[in-house]
Amino acid sequence: MSDQAETRRFRDAIGHFATGVCVVTAFSENGPTGMTANAITSLSLDPLLMIVCFDRNARTRVAAEATGRVAVNVLAADQKALSHVFASKASEEEKFAGVDWSERAGVPVLEGSLAWFTGSLEDLRPGGDHEIGIVAVEEFGASGGEPLIYHRGAYSRLLGERP
Ligand SMILES: Cc1cc2nc3c(=O)[nH]c(=O)nc-3n(C[C@H](O)[C@H](O)[C@H](O)COP(=O)(O)O)c2cc1C
């Protein structure tokens, strides 16, 4: 099997692992910048740590590494369009056009997210074509609501209501 076919097969298989969708933000020298990400998880409770996996080519990684600060914004079900634009290579200006955000703890936080976390990028470790970012969480908050879901390469919604 070719490398490409094996990559496809891996993506298809790992796509069965349903995730939420986040936008990871940071400040670049041109202002706020950000990327859609789902390779994110909590790592530690004491101290509070999260993992954010950055594609080596992600411009957001460069900004996060330069400033040492990031925010993780958990998207709501109605923020699919936001996820789409932040997954593109549009300019920072285009990505943030019409997006409500505010600066919290030195990073841009998106309005309307279900939850947000700010923190310092403590470490970036090699992980193949990605880098594993370890974030020491500082401030965070959550408003609740229906999350945006990513499953098998497509956006989806939760079935059923929470009691
Ligand atoms: C659902 C979804 C999840 C993604 N997850 C990640 C991720 O965890 N890490 C990452 O580096 N890129 C991820 N991407 C791809 C980035 O969003 C994409 O490469 C983006 O163009 C990076 O923008 P930037 O170069 O402005 O930082 C994801 C894309 C989608 C659609």
The ligand as a Gaussian input file, in Angstrom:
#p B3LYP/6-31G(d) Opt

LIG

0 1
 C      -11.837000      19.943000      12.230000
 C      -10.401000      20.404000      12.055000
 C       -9.477000      20.127000      13.032000
 C       -8.150000      20.547000      12.899000
 N       -7.275000      20.269000      13.901000
 C       -6.019000      20.754000      13.844000
 C       -5.127000      20.564000      14.944000
 O       -5.467000      19.981000      15.974000
 N       -3.876000      21.089000      14.840000
 C       -3.463000      21.779000      13.732000
 O       -2.322000      22.239000      13.700000
 N       -4.291000      21.962000      12.671000
 C       -5.549000      21.490000      12.711000
 N       -6.414000      21.702000      11.672000
 C       -5.913000      22.391000      10.472000
 C       -5.709000      23.897000      10.684000
 O       -6.920000      24.514000      11.115000
 C       -5.252000      24.538000       9.347000
 O       -4.000000      23.998000       8.980000
 C       -5.170000      26.050000       9.402000
 O       -5.062000      26.521000       8.065000
 C       -3.995000      26.599000      10.196000
 O       -4.073000      28.006000      10.143000
 P       -2.818000      28.938000      10.394000
 O       -1.732000      28.548000       9.442000
 O       -3.338000      30.335000      10.148000
 O       -2.404000      28.738000      11.833000
 C       -7.747000      21.279000      11.758000
 C       -8.688000      21.552000      10.756000
 C      -10.007000      21.125000      10.902000
 C      -11.014000      21.453000       9.820000

